[in-house]
Amino acid sequence: MLALSGGGEDGAFGAGVLVGWSARGDRPDFDLVTGISTGALIAPFAFLGRDYDNVLTRVFTQSDASDIMRMRPFQAVFSDALFDTAPLAALIQENTPPSFLRAIGQKHKAGNSLLVVTSELDSARASVWDMGAIAAAGQYDLFRSIMRASAALPGLFPPVNLRYSADDKTYAETHVDGGVHMQFLAVPNFAFTTPDQKLKGGHIYVLINNTLNPGPEVVGRTALSISQQALTTTGRANALLQVNATQLFASERGLRFSVTSIDPNAGIVYDPSDRFSSTYMNALYRHGAKRAESGTLWLNG
């Protein structure tokens, strides 16, 4: 299985990893793929395999801030977010045509699983969506809206209203970035009810679109810089806790475990005032691809 974490523009690292892994020639065909936030934008393409590497390359190396968001200069103070993500919705729509979603549904019917996590605001709970089942049911608009919701960074991007039916009931809920609850999903609930003999021999790959052990850095003394650094620190700490817990789970059940994250010594400088910079994302993409191709990517537990 492959678990893809959140990380905003750092998702370019994960895209590069997958493409470089394909080029190396030993990328598996995954039975289970999970994604949160930027990982949710990558997950459907990772799920269908290397035939969609060109989409990941295009989205993460040829896009910039204008393809994802636009500023709300006048009404931002009174609205639900600083930015409008209509461009992101259009980008998702463009790259998930009906033929693509039918392929997701077919792979689901063959027994593979694609899961995406969002955070539901009203109940303050995490929602784990079976995206393969949603695609197989032909609920394409819901599928795309969930992808957008999982990447809805609170405060920066607006929440997404999801309307769906289940068990003869119709639900209307407001969802934001799944990273509010967890940085990645490597151990779904059904793993605890699966017989151990079915798990043994498996391999969990965790791809962290972030730096787990960063070096010291100078933080700007503005409210935005300080709040972003605090959120980033919280995310990294939670990710490290989850990595340790997942490694323990794998060890107890005879599973192989591998994790990777951005090398803090890569020399790639992030400017929080220039979100979704094409230059930054291209550098991260190349960093991930190079490490995957060279076989220096994974830390094995």
HUURPE-V857360 format. One record per residue. N is the residue number from 1. RES is the residue in three letters. SS is DSSP state (~ for helix, > for strand, _ for the rest). D_FIRST is the distance of its C-alpha to the first C-alpha in whole Angstrom. Layout:
BEGIN
N,RES,SS,D_FIRST  N,RES,SS,D_FIRST
END
This chain:
BEGIN
1,MET,_,0  2,LEU,>,4  3,ALA,>,7  4,LEU,>,10  5,SER,_,13  6,GLY,_,17  7,GLY,_,20  8,GLY,~,22  9,GLU,~,23  10,ASP,~,21  11,GLY,~,18  12,ALA,~,20  13,PHE,~,18  14,GLY,~,15  15,ALA,~,16  16,GLY,~,18  17,VAL,~,15  18,LEU,~,13  19,VAL,~,17  20,GLY,~,18  21,TRP,~,15  22,SER,~,16  23,ALA,~,19  24,ARG,~,18  25,GLY,_,17  26,ASP,_,14  27,ARG,_,11  28,PRO,_,9  29,ASP,_,9  30,PHE,_,5  31,ASP,_,6  32,LEU,>,5  33,VAL,>,6  34,THR,>,8  35,GLY,>,11  36,ILE,>,15  37,SER,_,18  38,THR,~,18  39,GLY,~,14  40,ALA,~,15  41,LEU,~,17  42,ILE,~,14  43,ALA,~,11  44,PRO,~,13  45,PHE,~,14  46,ALA,~,11  47,PHE,~,10  48,LEU,~,13  49,GLY,_,13  50,ARG,~,15  51,ASP,~,18  52,TYR,~,18  53,ASP,~,18  54,ASN,~,22  55,VAL,~,21  56,LEU,~,19  57,THR,~,22  58,ARG,~,25  59,VAL,~,23  60,PHE,~,23  61,THR,~,26  62,GLN,_,28  63,SER,_,28  64,ASP,_,30  65,ALA,~,31  66,SER,~,33  67,ASP,~,30  68,ILE,_,28  69,MET,_,31  70,ARG,>,35  71,MET,>,37  72,ARG,_,39  73,PRO,_,42  74,PHE,_,45  75,GLN,_,43  76,ALA,~,40  77,VAL,~,42  78,PHE,~,42  79,SER,_,39  80,ASP,_,35  81,ALA,_,34  82,LEU,_,35  83,PHE,>,34  84,ASP,>,33  85,THR,_,30  86,ALA,~,32  87,PRO,~,31  88,LEU,~,27  89,ALA,~,27  90,ALA,~,29  91,LEU,~,27  92,ILE,~,24  93,GLN,~,26  94,GLU,~,27  95,ASN,~,23  96,THR,_,22  97,PRO,_,25  98,PRO,~,25  99,SER,~,24  100,PHE,~,21  101,LEU,~,20  102,ARG,~,21  103,ALA,~,19  104,ILE,~,16  105,GLY,~,18  106,GLN,~,18  107,LYS,~,15  108,HIS,~,14  109,LYS,~,17  110,ALA,_,16  111,GLY,_,13  112,ASN,_,10  113,SER,>,9  114,LEU,>,10  115,LEU,>,11  116,VAL,>,14  117,VAL,>,16  118,THR,>,19  119,SER,>,22  120,GLU,>,25  121,LEU,_,28  122,ASP,_,31  123,SER,_,29  124,ALA,_,27  125,ARG,>,24  126,ALA,>,20  127,SER,>,19  128,VAL,>,16  129,TRP,>,16  130,ASP,>,15  131,MET,~,15  132,GLY,~,15  133,ALA,~,18  134,ILE,~,20  135,ALA,~,20  136,ALA,~,21  137,ALA,_,23  138,GLY,_,25  139,GLN,_,25  140,TYR,~,24  141,ASP,~,26  142,LEU,~,24  143,PHE,~,21  144,ARG,~,22  145,SER,~,24  146,ILE,~,21  147,MET,~,19  148,ARG,~,23  149,ALA,~,23  150,SER,~,20  151,ALA,_,21  152,ALA,_,25  153,LEU,_,26  154,PRO,_,28  155,GLY,_,32  156,LEU,_,31  157,PHE,>,29  158,PRO,_,31  159,PRO,_,29  160,VAL,>,28  161,ASN,>,30  162,LEU,>,27  163,ARG,>,29  164,TYR,>,28  165,SER,>,29  166,ALA,>,27  167,ASP,_,29  168,ASP,_,32  169,LYS,>,32  170,THR,>,32  171,TYR,>,30  172,ALA,>,31  173,GLU,>,29  174,THR,>,29  175,HIS,>,25  176,VAL,>,25  177,ASP,>,22  178,GLY,~,19  179,GLY,~,19  180,VAL,~,22  181,HIS,_,20  182,MET,_,17  183,GLN,_,16  184,PHE,_,12  185,LEU,_,10  186,ALA,_,8  187,VAL,_,10  188,PRO,_,11  189,ASN,~,14  190,PHE,~,13  191,ALA,~,11  192,PHE,~,15  193,THR,_,17  194,THR,_,14  195,PRO,_,17  196,ASP,~,16  197,GLN,~,16  198,LYS,~,13  199,LEU,~,11  200,LYS,_,13  201,GLY,_,12  202,GLY,_,8  203,HIS,>,6  204,ILE,>,5  205,TYR,>,6  206,VAL,>,8  207,LEU,>,11  208,ILE,_,14  209,ASN,_,17  210,ASN,_,19  211,THR,_,21  212,LEU,_,21  213,ASN,_,24  214,PRO,_,26  215,GLY,_,30  216,PRO,_,33  217,GLU,_,34  218,VAL,_,37  219,VAL,_,36  220,GLY,_,39  221,ARG,_,41  222,THR,_,40  223,ALA,~,39  224,LEU,~,36  225,SER,~,35  226,ILE,~,35  227,SER,~,33  228,GLN,~,31  229,GLN,~,31  230,ALA,~,31  231,LEU,~,28  232,THR,~,26  233,THR,~,27  234,THR,~,25  235,GLY,~,22  236,ARG,~,22  237,ALA,~,23  238,ASN,~,20  239,ALA,~,17  240,LEU,~,19  241,LEU,~,19  242,GLN,~,16  243,VAL,~,14  244,ASN,~,17  245,ALA,~,16  246,THR,~,12  247,GLN,~,13  248,LEU,~,16  249,PHE,~,14  250,ALA,~,12  251,SER,~,15  252,GLU,~,17  253,ARG,_,14  254,GLY,_,14  255,LEU,_,11  256,ARG,>,10  257,PHE,>,10  258,SER,>,10  259,VAL,>,12  260,THR,>,14  261,SER,_,17  262,ILE,_,20  263,ASP,_,23  264,PRO,_,25  265,ASN,_,28  266,ALA,_,27  267,GLY,_,30  268,ILE,_,29  269,VAL,_,31  270,TYR,_,30  271,ASP,_,33  272,PRO,_,32  273,SER,_,35  274,ASP,_,34  275,ARG,_,30  276,PHE,_,28  277,SER,_,30  278,SER,~,30  279,THR,~,31  280,TYR,~,28  281,MET,~,25  282,ASN,~,26  283,ALA,~,27  284,LEU,~,23  285,TYR,~,22  286,ARG,~,24  287,HIS,~,23  288,GLY,~,19  289,ALA,~,20  290,LYS,~,22  291,ARG,~,20  292,ALA,~,17  293,GLU,~,20  294,SER,~,22  295,GLY,_,19  296,THR,_,20  297,LEU,_,16  298,TRP,_,14  299,LEU,>,16  300,ASN,>,14  301,GLY,_,15
END
